[in-house]
């Protein structure tokens, strides 16, 4: 049992060496394309909000 505990402790306590992952290309793509997508969605939401306000105004004017 002591050998098993010692082996488990050694396996957990050693730090594995991982290769570095290059994320610069993904970060650049998200930054440039993400800004355009966010602007498009924001513009669409503002357009829908404006349409809803105009619709309510017209409905209120007609049915008063």
N, CA, C and O atoms as a Maestro MAE file, in Angstrom:
{
 s_m_m2io_version
 :::
 2.0.0
}

f_m_ct {
 s_m_title
 :::
 protein
 m_atom[256] {
  # First column is atom index #
  i_m_mmod_type
  r_m_x_coord
  r_m_y_coord
  r_m_z_coord
  i_m_residue_number
  s_m_chain_name
  s_m_pdb_residue_name
  s_m_pdb_atom_name
  i_m_atomic_number
  :::
  1 25 0.825 -1.195 0.000 1 A "UNK " " N  " 7
  2 3 0.000 0.000 0.000 1 A "UNK " " CA " 6
  3 2 0.863 1.249 0.000 1 A "UNK " " C  " 6
  4 15 0.532 2.237 -0.656 1 A "UNK " " O  " 8
  5 25 1.989 1.208 0.748 2 A "UNK " " N  " 7
  6 3 2.870 2.376 0.800 2 A "UNK " " CA " 6
  7 2 3.488 2.649 -0.564 2 A "UNK " " C  " 6
  8 15 3.671 3.808 -0.936 2 A "UNK " " O  " 8
  9 25 3.810 1.600 -1.314 3 A "UNK " " N  " 7
  10 3 4.389 1.786 -2.642 3 A "UNK " " CA " 6
  11 2 3.381 2.454 -3.575 3 A "UNK " " C  " 6
  12 15 3.742 3.311 -4.382 3 A "UNK " " O  " 8
  13 25 2.124 2.058 -3.458 4 A "UNK " " N  " 7
  14 3 1.080 2.653 -4.283 4 A "UNK " " CA " 6
  15 2 0.889 4.119 -3.938 4 A "UNK " " C  " 6
  16 15 0.745 4.957 -4.828 4 A "UNK " " O  " 8
  17 25 0.886 4.428 -2.650 5 A "UNK " " N  " 7
  18 3 0.745 5.822 -2.212 5 A "UNK " " CA " 6
  19 2 1.937 6.661 -2.671 5 A "UNK " " C  " 6
  20 15 1.764 7.801 -3.100 5 A "UNK " " O  " 8
  21 25 3.125 6.110 -2.585 6 A "UNK " " N  " 7
  22 3 4.322 6.829 -3.013 6 A "UNK " " CA " 6
  23 2 4.280 7.057 -4.521 6 A "UNK " " C  " 6
  24 15 4.623 8.144 -4.987 6 A "UNK " " O  " 8
  25 25 3.869 6.059 -5.286 7 A "UNK " " N  " 7
  26 3 3.776 6.201 -6.738 7 A "UNK " " CA " 6
  27 2 2.732 7.238 -7.116 7 A "UNK " " C  " 6
  28 15 2.949 8.020 -8.042 7 A "UNK " " O  " 8
  29 25 1.608 7.260 -6.420 8 A "UNK " " N  " 7
  30 3 0.567 8.247 -6.700 8 A "UNK " " CA " 6
  31 2 1.052 9.649 -6.368 8 A "UNK " " C  " 6
  32 15 0.782 10.590 -7.114 8 A "UNK " " O  " 8
  33 25 1.773 9.800 -5.245 9 A "UNK " " N  " 7
  34 3 2.297 11.105 -4.865 9 A "UNK " " CA " 6
  35 2 3.303 11.612 -5.890 9 A "UNK " " C  " 6
  36 15 3.279 12.786 -6.259 9 A "UNK " " O  " 8
  37 25 4.180 10.738 -6.346 10 A "UNK " " N  " 7
  38 3 5.178 11.137 -7.341 10 A "UNK " " CA " 6
  39 2 4.500 11.505 -8.658 10 A "UNK " " C  " 6
  40 15 4.913 12.462 -9.313 10 A "UNK " " O  " 8
  41 25 3.476 10.771 -9.053 11 A "UNK " " N  " 7
  42 3 2.779 11.052 -10.308 11 A "UNK " " CA " 6
  43 2 2.054 12.387 -10.249 11 A "UNK " " C  " 6
  44 15 2.000 13.108 -11.245 11 A "UNK " " O  " 8
  45 25 1.498 12.720 -9.094 12 A "UNK " " N  " 7
  46 3 0.751 13.966 -8.963 12 A "UNK " " CA " 6
  47 2 1.677 15.154 -8.773 12 A "UNK " " C  " 6
  48 15 1.388 16.248 -9.258 12 A "UNK " " O  " 8
  49 25 2.784 14.952 -8.075 13 A "UNK " " N  " 7
  50 3 3.651 16.074 -7.732 13 A "UNK " " CA " 6
  51 2 4.589 16.486 -8.860 13 A "UNK " " C  " 6
  52 15 5.079 17.615 -8.854 13 A "UNK " " O  " 8
  53 25 4.855 15.618 -9.821 14 A "UNK " " N  " 7
  54 3 5.726 16.012 -10.925 14 A "UNK " " CA " 6
  55 2 4.957 16.917 -11.870 14 A "UNK " " C  " 6
  56 15 3.775 16.696 -12.132 14 A "UNK " " O  " 8
  57 25 5.629 17.931 -12.376 15 A "UNK " " N  " 7
  58 3 4.976 18.867 -13.283 15 A "UNK " " CA " 6
  59 2 5.223 18.435 -14.720 15 A "UNK " " C  " 6
  60 15 6.371 18.354 -15.158 15 A "UNK " " O  " 8
  61 25 4.160 18.161 -15.449 16 A "UNK " " N  " 7
  62 3 4.335 17.753 -16.842 16 A "UNK " " CA " 6
  63 2 4.740 18.954 -17.709 16 A "UNK " " C  " 6
  64 15 4.370 20.092 -17.423 16 A "UNK " " O  " 8
  65 25 5.491 18.683 -18.751 17 A "UNK " " N  " 7
  66 3 5.926 19.736 -19.661 17 A "UNK " " CA " 6
  67 2 5.026 19.716 -20.889 17 A "UNK " " C  " 6
  68 15 4.983 18.727 -21.620 17 A "UNK " " O  " 8
  69 25 4.315 20.801 -21.107 18 A "UNK " " N  " 7
  70 3 3.437 20.906 -22.258 18 A "UNK " " CA " 6
  71 2 4.064 21.839 -23.288 18 A "UNK " " C  " 6
  72 15 4.801 22.759 -22.934 18 A "UNK " " O  " 8
  73 25 3.774 21.602 -24.537 19 A "UNK " " N  " 7
  74 3 4.269 22.471 -25.599 19 A "UNK " " CA " 6
  75 2 3.476 23.771 -25.581 19 A "UNK " " C  " 6
  76 15 2.283 23.778 -25.278 19 A "UNK " " O  " 8
  77 25 4.139 24.851 -25.904 20 A "UNK " " N  " 7
  78 3 3.472 26.151 -25.953 20 A "UNK " " CA " 6
  79 2 2.531 26.188 -27.156 20 A "UNK " " C  " 6
  80 15 2.861 25.685 -28.230 20 A "UNK " " O  " 8
  81 25 1.369 26.782 -26.967 21 A "UNK " " N  " 7
  82 3 0.379 26.882 -28.027 21 A "UNK " " CA " 6
  83 2 0.372 28.314 -28.532 21 A "UNK " " C  " 6
  84 15 0.231 29.256 -27.752 21 A "UNK " " O  " 8
  85 25 0.525 28.474 -29.842 22 A "UNK " " N  " 7
  86 3 0.530 29.805 -30.441 22 A "UNK " " CA " 6
  87 2 -0.910 30.229 -30.719 22 A "UNK " " C  " 6
  88 15 -1.588 29.620 -31.547 22 A "UNK " " O  " 8
  89 25 -1.375 31.262 -30.036 23 A "UNK " " N  " 7
  90 3 -2.747 31.717 -30.188 23 A "UNK " " CA " 6
  91 2 -2.841 33.086 -30.851 23 A "UNK " " C  " 6
  92 15 -3.913 33.690 -30.848 23 A "UNK " " O  " 8
  93 25 -1.761 33.584 -31.411 24 A "UNK " " N  " 7
  94 3 -1.783 34.930 -31.980 24 A "UNK " " CA " 6
  95 2 -2.694 35.020 -33.198 24 A "UNK " " C  " 6
  96 15 -3.402 36.014 -33.361 24 A "UNK " " O  " 8
  97 25 -2.689 34.005 -34.053 25 A "UNK " " N  " 7
  98 3 -3.538 34.051 -35.250 25 A "UNK " " CA " 6
  99 2 -5.019 34.035 -34.872 25 A "UNK " " C  " 6
  100 15 -5.815 34.782 -35.441 25 A "UNK " " O  " 8
  101 25 -5.383 33.189 -33.921 26 A "UNK " " N  " 7
  102 3 -6.789 33.119 -33.497 26 A "UNK " " CA " 6
  103 2 -7.211 34.410 -32.809 26 A "UNK " " C  " 6
  104 15 -8.322 34.896 -33.021 26 A "UNK " " O  " 8
  105 25 -6.332 34.962 -31.991 27 A "UNK " " N  " 7
  106 3 -6.656 36.207 -31.298 27 A "UNK " " CA " 6
  107 2 -6.826 37.353 -32.282 27 A "UNK " " C  " 6
  108 15 -7.725 38.179 -32.123 27 A "UNK " " O  " 8
  109 25 -5.977 37.413 -33.292 28 A "UNK " " N  " 7
  110 3 -6.089 38.461 -34.304 28 A "UNK " " CA " 6
  111 2 -7.381 38.315 -35.105 28 A "UNK " " C  " 6
  112 15 -8.049 39.310 -35.387 28 A "UNK " " O  " 8
  113 25 -7.735 37.102 -35.469 29 A "UNK " " N  " 7
  114 3 -8.967 36.873 -36.233 29 A "UNK " " CA " 6
  115 2 -10.197 37.261 -35.416 29 A "UNK " " C  " 6
  116 15 -11.128 37.865 -35.949 29 A "UNK " " O  " 8
  117 25 -10.207 36.920 -34.138 30 A "UNK " " N  " 7
  118 3 -11.350 37.272 -33.293 30 A "UNK " " CA " 6
  119 2 -11.436 38.780 -33.130 30 A "UNK " " C  " 6
  120 15 -12.528 39.347 -33.145 30 A "UNK " " O  " 8
  121 25 -10.301 39.424 -32.974 31 A "UNK " " N  " 7
  122 3 -10.291 40.871 -32.765 31 A "UNK " " CA " 6
  123 2 -10.801 41.622 -33.989 31 A "UNK " " C  " 6
  124 15 -11.625 42.527 -33.859 31 A "UNK " " O  " 8
  125 25 -10.321 41.259 -35.174 32 A "UNK " " N  " 7
  126 3 -10.725 41.993 -36.377 32 A "UNK " " CA " 6
  127 2 -12.132 41.603 -36.839 32 A "UNK " " C  " 6
  128 15 -12.971 42.473 -37.072 32 A "UNK " " O  " 8
  129 25 -12.391 40.305 -36.971 33 A "UNK " " N  " 7
  130 3 -13.698 39.852 -37.445 33 A "UNK " " CA " 6
  131 2 -14.764 40.028 -36.374 33 A "UNK " " C  " 6
  132 15 -15.925 40.284 -36.694 33 A "UNK " " O  " 8
  133 25 -14.389 39.894 -35.122 34 A "UNK " " N  " 7
  134 3 -15.341 40.041 -34.030 34 A "UNK " " CA " 6
  135 2 -15.873 41.454 -33.925 34 A "UNK " " C  " 6
  136 15 -17.053 41.652 -33.636 34 A "UNK " " O  " 8
  137 25 -15.020 42.444 -34.155 35 A "UNK " " N  " 7
  138 3 -15.466 43.835 -34.101 35 A "UNK " " CA " 6
  139 2 -16.495 44.134 -35.174 35 A "UNK " " C  " 6
  140 15 -17.473 44.836 -34.918 35 A "UNK " " O  " 8
  141 25 -16.287 43.614 -36.365 36 A "UNK " " N  " 7
  142 3 -17.242 43.820 -37.451 36 A "UNK " " CA " 6
  143 2 -18.569 43.121 -37.156 36 A "UNK " " C  " 6
  144 15 -19.638 43.665 -37.434 36 A "UNK " " O  " 8
  145 25 -18.497 41.927 -36.598 37 A "UNK " " N  " 7
  146 3 -19.723 41.181 -36.278 37 A "UNK " " CA " 6
  147 2 -20.507 41.876 -35.171 37 A "UNK " " C  " 6
  148 15 -21.734 41.959 -35.232 37 A "UNK " " O  " 8
  149 25 -19.804 42.373 -34.167 38 A "UNK " " N  " 7
  150 3 -20.483 43.073 -33.072 38 A "UNK " " CA " 6
  151 2 -21.136 44.346 -33.583 38 A "UNK " " C  " 6
  152 15 -22.248 44.678 -33.173 38 A "UNK " " O  " 8
  153 25 -20.457 45.065 -34.477 39 A "UNK " " N  " 7
  154 3 -21.041 46.284 -35.042 39 A "UNK " " CA " 6
  155 2 -22.281 45.968 -35.875 39 A "UNK " " C  " 6
  156 15 -23.262 46.711 -35.834 39 A "UNK " " O  " 8
  157 25 -22.245 44.877 -36.626 40 A "UNK " " N  " 7
  158 3 -23.398 44.491 -37.439 40 A "UNK " " CA " 6
  159 2 -24.595 44.112 -36.567 40 A "UNK " " C  " 6
  160 15 -25.724 44.514 -36.847 40 A "UNK " " O  " 8
  161 25 -24.346 43.347 -35.522 41 A "UNK " " N  " 7
  162 3 -25.435 42.948 -34.629 41 A "UNK " " CA " 6
  163 2 -25.987 44.164 -33.898 41 A "UNK " " C  " 6
  164 15 -27.201 44.290 -33.743 41 A "UNK " " O  " 8
  165 25 -25.118 45.059 -33.447 42 A "UNK " " N  " 7
  166 3 -25.571 46.271 -32.776 42 A "UNK " " CA " 6
  167 2 -26.424 47.138 -33.680 42 A "UNK " " C  " 6
  168 15 -27.450 47.669 -33.254 42 A "UNK " " O  " 8
  169 25 -25.999 47.284 -34.933 43 A "UNK " " N  " 7
  170 3 -26.788 48.055 -35.890 43 A "UNK " " CA " 6
  171 2 -28.150 47.440 -36.147 43 A "UNK " " C  " 6
  172 15 -29.149 48.150 -36.260 43 A "UNK " " O  " 8
  173 25 -28.188 46.112 -36.238 44 A "UNK " " N  " 7
  174 3 -29.463 45.430 -36.450 44 A "UNK " " CA " 6
  175 2 -30.392 45.617 -35.255 44 A "UNK " " C  " 6
  176 15 -31.590 45.839 -35.428 44 A "UNK " " O  " 8
  177 25 -29.847 45.529 -34.048 45 A "UNK " " N  " 7
  178 3 -30.682 45.720 -32.858 45 A "UNK " " CA " 6
  179 2 -31.224 47.139 -32.768 45 A "UNK " " C  " 6
  180 15 -32.380 47.338 -32.396 45 A "UNK " " O  " 8
  181 25 -30.407 48.122 -33.103 46 A "UNK " " N  " 7
  182 3 -30.876 49.505 -33.093 46 A "UNK " " CA " 6
  183 2 -31.951 49.707 -34.151 46 A "UNK " " C  " 6
  184 15 -32.932 50.413 -33.916 46 A "UNK " " O  " 8
  185 25 -31.772 49.093 -35.309 47 A "UNK " " N  " 7
  186 3 -32.781 49.175 -36.362 47 A "UNK " " CA " 6
  187 2 -34.101 48.554 -35.939 47 A "UNK " " C  " 6
  188 15 -35.167 49.113 -36.196 47 A "UNK " " O  " 8
  189 25 -34.032 47.392 -35.286 48 A "UNK " " N  " 7
  190 3 -35.259 46.750 -34.803 48 A "UNK " " CA " 6
  191 2 -35.934 47.577 -33.721 48 A "UNK " " C  " 6
  192 15 -37.161 47.679 -33.691 48 A "UNK " " O  " 8
  193 25 -35.151 48.165 -32.838 49 A "UNK " " N  " 7
  194 3 -35.730 49.008 -31.785 49 A "UNK " " CA " 6
  195 2 -36.420 50.218 -32.404 49 A "UNK " " C  " 6
  196 15 -37.512 50.594 -31.978 49 A "UNK " " O  " 8
  197 25 -35.790 50.829 -33.406 50 A "UNK " " N  " 7
  198 3 -36.401 51.967 -34.091 50 A "UNK " " CA " 6
  199 2 -37.695 51.579 -34.787 50 A "UNK " " C  " 6
  200 15 -38.671 52.327 -34.751 50 A "UNK " " O  " 8
  201 25 -37.705 50.419 -35.416 51 A "UNK " " N  " 7
  202 3 -38.912 49.935 -36.080 51 A "UNK " " CA " 6
  203 2 -40.031 49.715 -35.066 51 A "UNK " " C  " 6
  204 15 -41.183 50.056 -35.333 51 A "UNK " " O  " 8
  205 25 -39.704 49.150 -33.913 52 A "UNK " " N  " 7
  206 3 -40.719 48.915 -32.896 52 A "UNK " " CA " 6
  207 2 -41.289 50.228 -32.366 52 A "UNK " " C  " 6
  208 15 -42.492 50.325 -32.123 52 A "UNK " " O  " 8
  209 25 -40.437 51.240 -32.185 53 A "UNK " " N  " 7
  210 3 -40.907 52.533 -31.686 53 A "UNK " " CA " 6
  211 2 -41.831 53.192 -32.714 53 A "UNK " " C  " 6
  212 15 -42.881 53.727 -32.358 53 A "UNK " " O  " 8
  213 25 -41.437 53.149 -33.978 54 A "UNK " " N  " 7
  214 3 -42.274 53.744 -35.028 54 A "UNK " " CA " 6
  215 2 -43.602 52.999 -35.126 54 A "UNK " " C  " 6
  216 15 -44.648 53.630 -35.279 54 A "UNK " " O  " 8
  217 25 -43.580 51.677 -35.042 55 A "UNK " " N  " 7
  218 3 -44.804 50.879 -35.102 55 A "UNK " " CA " 6
  219 2 -45.750 51.245 -33.956 55 A "UNK " " C  " 6
  220 15 -46.950 51.430 -34.163 55 A "UNK " " O  " 8
  221 25 -45.197 51.347 -32.749 56 A "UNK " " N  " 7
  222 3 -46.044 51.710 -31.609 56 A "UNK " " CA " 6
  223 2 -46.594 53.128 -31.758 56 A "UNK " " C  " 6
  224 15 -47.732 53.390 -31.370 56 A "UNK " " O  " 8
  225 25 -45.799 54.044 -32.317 57 A "UNK " " N  " 7
  226 3 -46.244 55.418 -32.512 57 A "UNK " " CA " 6
  227 2 -47.398 55.469 -33.523 57 A "UNK " " C  " 6
  228 15 -48.400 56.150 -33.301 57 A "UNK " " O  " 8
  229 25 -47.244 54.744 -34.627 58 A "UNK " " N  " 7
  230 3 -48.294 54.711 -35.655 58 A "UNK " " CA " 6
  231 2 -49.554 54.042 -35.096 58 A "UNK " " C  " 6
  232 15 -50.661 54.536 -35.312 58 A "UNK " " O  " 8
  233 25 -49.397 52.939 -34.391 59 A "UNK " " N  " 7
  234 3 -50.531 52.254 -33.804 59 A "UNK " " CA " 6
  235 2 -51.264 53.167 -32.810 59 A "UNK " " C  " 6
  236 15 -52.494 53.217 -32.794 59 A "UNK " " O  " 8
  237 25 -50.502 53.879 -31.989 60 A "UNK " " N  " 7
  238 3 -51.106 54.805 -31.029 60 A "UNK " " CA " 6
  239 2 -51.797 55.962 -31.716 60 A "UNK " " C  " 6
  240 15 -52.826 56.436 -31.234 60 A "UNK " " O  " 8
  241 25 -51.254 56.433 -32.843 61 A "UNK " " N  " 7
  242 3 -51.864 57.533 -33.562 61 A "UNK " " CA " 6
  243 2 -53.171 57.109 -34.222 61 A "UNK " " C  " 6
  244 15 -54.119 57.891 -34.295 61 A "UNK " " O  " 8
  245 25 -53.217 55.875 -34.700 62 A "UNK " " N  " 7
  246 3 -54.420 55.415 -35.389 62 A "UNK " " CA " 6
  247 2 -55.513 55.021 -34.391 62 A "UNK " " C  " 6
  248 15 -56.668 55.421 -34.542 62 A "UNK " " O  " 8
  249 25 -55.148 54.243 -33.379 63 A "UNK " " N  " 7
  250 3 -56.159 53.703 -32.465 63 A "UNK " " CA " 6
  251 2 -56.287 54.538 -31.182 63 A "UNK " " C  " 6
  252 15 -57.144 54.265 -30.341 63 A "UNK " " O  " 8
  253 25 -55.448 55.533 -31.044 64 A "UNK " " N  " 7
  254 3 -55.418 56.507 -29.996 64 A "UNK " " CA " 6
  255 2 -55.940 56.160 -28.703 64 A "UNK " " C  " 6
  256 15 -55.923 56.984 -27.789 64 A "UNK " " O  " 8
  :::
 }
 m_bond[255] {
  # First column is bond index #
  i_m_from
  i_m_to
  i_m_order
  :::
  1 1 2 1
  2 2 3 1
  3 3 4 2
  4 3 5 1
  5 5 6 1
  6 6 7 1
  7 7 8 2
  8 7 9 1
  9 9 10 1
  10 10 11 1
  11 11 12 2
  12 11 13 1
  13 13 14 1
  14 14 15 1
  15 15 16 2
  16 15 17 1
  17 17 18 1
  18 18 19 1
  19 19 20 2
  20 19 21 1
  21 21 22 1
  22 22 23 1
  23 23 24 2
  24 23 25 1
  25 25 26 1
  26 26 27 1
  27 27 28 2
  28 27 29 1
  29 29 30 1
  30 30 31 1
  31 31 32 2
  32 31 33 1
  33 33 34 1
  34 34 35 1
  35 35 36 2
  36 35 37 1
  37 37 38 1
  38 38 39 1
  39 39 40 2
  40 39 41 1
  41 41 42 1
  42 42 43 1
  43 43 44 2
  44 43 45 1
  45 45 46 1
  46 46 47 1
  47 47 48 2
  48 47 49 1
  49 49 50 1
  50 50 51 1
  51 51 52 2
  52 51 53 1
  53 53 54 1
  54 54 55 1
  55 55 56 2
  56 55 57 1
  57 57 58 1
  58 58 59 1
  59 59 60 2
  60 59 61 1
  61 61 62 1
  62 62 63 1
  63 63 64 2
  64 63 65 1
  65 65 66 1
  66 66 67 1
  67 67 68 2
  68 67 69 1
  69 69 70 1
  70 70 71 1
  71 71 72 2
  72 71 73 1
  73 73 74 1
  74 74 75 1
  75 75 76 2
  76 75 77 1
  77 77 78 1
  78 78 79 1
  79 79 80 2
  80 79 81 1
  81 81 82 1
  82 82 83 1
  83 83 84 2
  84 83 85 1
  85 85 86 1
  86 86 87 1
  87 87 88 2
  88 87 89 1
  89 89 90 1
  90 90 91 1
  91 91 92 2
  92 91 93 1
  93 93 94 1
  94 94 95 1
  95 95 96 2
  96 95 97 1
  97 97 98 1
  98 98 99 1
  99 99 100 2
  100 99 101 1
  101 101 102 1
  102 102 103 1
  103 103 104 2
  104 103 105 1
  105 105 106 1
  106 106 107 1
  107 107 108 2
  108 107 109 1
  109 109 110 1
  110 110 111 1
  111 111 112 2
  112 111 113 1
  113 113 114 1
  114 114 115 1
  115 115 116 2
  116 115 117 1
  117 117 118 1
  118 118 119 1
  119 119 120 2
  120 119 121 1
  121 121 122 1
  122 122 123 1
  123 123 124 2
  124 123 125 1
  125 125 126 1
  126 126 127 1
  127 127 128 2
  128 127 129 1
  129 129 130 1
  130 130 131 1
  131 131 132 2
  132 131 133 1
  133 133 134 1
  134 134 135 1
  135 135 136 2
  136 135 137 1
  137 137 138 1
  138 138 139 1
  139 139 140 2
  140 139 141 1
  141 141 142 1
  142 142 143 1
  143 143 144 2
  144 143 145 1
  145 145 146 1
  146 146 147 1
  147 147 148 2
  148 147 149 1
  149 149 150 1
  150 150 151 1
  151 151 152 2
  152 151 153 1
  153 153 154 1
  154 154 155 1
  155 155 156 2
  156 155 157 1
  157 157 158 1
  158 158 159 1
  159 159 160 2
  160 159 161 1
  161 161 162 1
  162 162 163 1
  163 163 164 2
  164 163 165 1
  165 165 166 1
  166 166 167 1
  167 167 168 2
  168 167 169 1
  169 169 170 1
  170 170 171 1
  171 171 172 2
  172 171 173 1
  173 173 174 1
  174 174 175 1
  175 175 176 2
  176 175 177 1
  177 177 178 1
  178 178 179 1
  179 179 180 2
  180 179 181 1
  181 181 182 1
  182 182 183 1
  183 183 184 2
  184 183 185 1
  185 185 186 1
  186 186 187 1
  187 187 188 2
  188 187 189 1
  189 189 190 1
  190 190 191 1
  191 191 192 2
  192 191 193 1
  193 193 194 1
  194 194 195 1
  195 195 196 2
  196 195 197 1
  197 197 198 1
  198 198 199 1
  199 199 200 2
  200 199 201 1
  201 201 202 1
  202 202 203 1
  203 203 204 2
  204 203 205 1
  205 205 206 1
  206 206 207 1
  207 207 208 2
  208 207 209 1
  209 209 210 1
  210 210 211 1
  211 211 212 2
  212 211 213 1
  213 213 214 1
  214 214 215 1
  215 215 216 2
  216 215 217 1
  217 217 218 1
  218 218 219 1
  219 219 220 2
  220 219 221 1
  221 221 222 1
  222 222 223 1
  223 223 224 2
  224 223 225 1
  225 225 226 1
  226 226 227 1
  227 227 228 2
  228 227 229 1
  229 229 230 1
  230 230 231 1
  231 231 232 2
  232 231 233 1
  233 233 234 1
  234 234 235 1
  235 235 236 2
  236 235 237 1
  237 237 238 1
  238 238 239 1
  239 239 240 2
  240 239 241 1
  241 241 242 1
  242 242 243 1
  243 243 244 2
  244 243 245 1
  245 245 246 1
  246 246 247 1
  247 247 248 2
  248 247 249 1
  249 249 250 1
  250 250 251 1
  251 251 252 2
  252 251 253 1
  253 253 254 1
  254 254 255 1
  255 255 256 2
  :::
 }
}
